[in-house]
């Protein structure tokens, strides 16, 4: 019988001849450990929109496996990322999920750190020979801004964002960094993180699983308009005639996002930036998903909705039609992913062929195989 490595080799083929991933990669702790090392320990991870650090002193935590990272805006508003580890004896300095402060104080021995990571005070350490505060700042984590989003990388030798996403479509005309958050949800899902990405990358399931979405949007992707990059996949899907956005009613009088092109007025753009950002751009709002695996069979997902200041300032502005629409759709998808994992655990599972609308799923799976198992044609 083929091993898991044999099966993933069958995924790393041209689309017409490829088979889906073996069940083991969705639940095996040993495979998940490889993912933590090869993907989440080396790739750029989106931690949220820059608006999470809108004011000096704002901070929030990102927890991933055994790592905890502090994101903070210093007194000048400049964002920073630090390992959440005191330089004295390793205690976690911050335990609140988010907030605003002037200093970070270790709860164990009261070492205090500035918002820029500098060690500001260390009680009674003057009794230690040759101790200098400047030698013990919080350890920085690499941080970059991309289209208004904060990305971290735990690998000090990783290529910069400009090299990793140099083939991504230019979205600068949308000024995503200027958008404001108008909605937030989070979910704990009993599924593997890859199932979330794969589900996002196809609408083969939409007619059956999402009646509220199927009546508004065309199921099929546009293969000729798809974008496949080194670390992303995605493209547009059409909005059906008679509708103009993705909401509970399918219609809105909200103005489009500033910069939205008339040529795209009947489309929604969906991108999966590997490994953990799902970027959905409707004509009148932006939706994001941030995917954080908490184990081989569990995942924590954050979602945010954004609009422009000009839209928010309009009388009667209310984004709940978009938020409720996608909260319903999300919960339907999470149920599908949880049920898929149950089947993938079975000894009776064998990889099968991709359906013709699942090219983006194959793009993601092939990237994953090469990233974790180093398979080649």
Secondary structure, 3 states (H helix, E strand, C coil): CCCHHHHHHHHCCCHHHCECCCHHHHCCHHHHHHHHHHCCCCCCEEEEEHHHHCCCCEEEEEEECCEEEEEEECCCCCEEEEECCCCCCCCCCCCCCEEECCCEECCCCCCEECCCCCEEECCCHHHCCCCCHHHCCCCECEEEEECCEEEEECCCCCCCHHHHCCCCCCCHHHCHHHCEEEEEEEEEECCCHHHHHHHHCCCCCHHHHCHHHHCCECCCCCHHHCEECCCEEEEEEEECCCCCCCCCCCCCCCCCCCCCCHHHCCEEEEEEECCCEEEEEECCEEEEEEEEEEECCEEEEEEEEEECHHHHCCCCCCCHHHHHHHHHHHHHHHHHHHHHHHHHCCCCCCCCECCCCCHHHHHHHHHHHHHHHCCCC
